[in-house]
Amino acid sequence: MRSTPRTQPTPDAQSAHDAQSTGNTPDTPPTPGPAPRNRDVLISGASIAGPALALMLRRYGFNPTVVERAPELRPGGYKVDLRGVAIEVCERMGILPEVRRDSTGMVGGSYVDADGRTIAELPAEIFGGRAEGDDEIMRGDLARILYERTRDDVEYLFGDSIAALDEDADGVTVAFERGGVRRFDLVVGADGLHSHTRRLAFGDEKQFTRHLGAYISIFTAPNDLGLDRWETYYALPDKLVCAYSASGQTTAKNMLVFGSPELSYDYRDAAQQKKLLADVFEGDGWIIPRMLHNAQAADDFYFDALTLIEMDRWSKGRVVLLGDAAHCASPASGQGTGLALIGAYILAGELAAARGDHTVAYRRYESEMRPGVELNQKFAENFAKEMTVSSERKIRLRMRMVRWLPKLPWKNLVAKKIRDDLQKAAHAIPVKAYALPVEQYA
């Protein structure tokens, strides 16, 4: 699927950036400056970070091209939180109304025992640790929103991937797996935890990964429990399973988590992963046998380790990494999608502010992002230990605490502590108000 990009006017982004950096805003709208250098940008990955970057780059007069290995936009995925600064970025991108429209609308959740009897129930604000204004959306819905906002003026190359990168003083020659060769000024790897772009530019991913001691699987399944904006959890030693259904969904999502040292498997071999999952959960109670059956039939099956990507730098020459490819915080952080959106906004803004000078923009982008990324990764490291509990005794103690929490006089203090920890991570990366595109002043 291809679409031809259209050229748009470019703001005097540098003067606006300088004004914003000193806390001042221009008294008059910016006037068009010279076109940015390095306008042709190849983005690898069409999930969240890539289309979000393409959306902002087009507004600043760049010509992004997005290449995606999958033959079409990937559906499915789990519900993702948008908190704090990520909500502000959605508003600045102009997609917040669609996010609100497609919100999961979760009401609350419960914990059950092996027989499905309810142990405890909690409202969504405690379950999700949300503050006013925060939201939640299915990953596939957010990907669709970003794609629909960009497909008319961004070139998408589905069913293809980067095979080789050859950088010189003036740009990057990119060889594609389907045989084409093209020139780009800049290349952005937004292709996730197992980034192929990162491997080409920086080397094997093993040198950047840190295992957090658990694995997670999520997939679409029949809504056998008749859930309506509700999530139900069952905990057993070193394992946690969940079924939930969001607003407007006729199906449900099944999620299975288990603690384990690093395992050896092919991350592209879904059949192998499904067998591994079945072996780990064989004989377990509640609706787990049904979940394992659902996993076999799922066409959006996801399985991977809870992993951090930790790198000393996110750019090398004209290549830069974005989102999970640069700094995966794992699903344990609850912030991966927010970090992807914030990073896309900042990278595009800094490229515009530097008028395409990647040596300046990449440095500023990393300087803005890194402290907050590290805080979020630390949060993920701590929370990953809480996702699976090691013994029946500890599970019973936790369930007792959860059952009594709504009845305790200090329940609001407990909820506030949970919320404050999440909000600290969600507000860890303040963003500038970069210059608006000139056409918005017309």
Secondary structure, DSSP 4 states (H G I P E B T S, - for coil): ----------B-HHHHHHHHHTT---SSPPPB-PPPSS-EEEEE--SSHHHHHHHHHHHTT-EEEEEESSSS------EEEE-THHHHHHHHHT-HHHHHHTB----EEEEE-TT--EEEEEEHHHHHTPPTT-EEEEHHHHHHHHHHHHTTTSEEEET--EEEEEEETTEEEEEETTS-EEEESEEEE---TT-HHHHHHH--GGGTEEEEEEEEEEEEEE-TT--SSEEEEEEETTEEEEEEE-TT-SEEEEEEEEE-S-----TT-HHHHHHHHHHHHTT--TTHHHHHHHHHH-SS-EEEEEEEE--S-SEETTEEE-THHHH---GGGS-HHHHHHHHHHHHHHHHHHTTT-HHHHHHHHHHHHHHHHHHHHHHHHHHHHHHS-S-HHHHHHHHHHHHHGGGSTTHHHHHHHHHHHHHHHHTSS----PPPPGGGG-
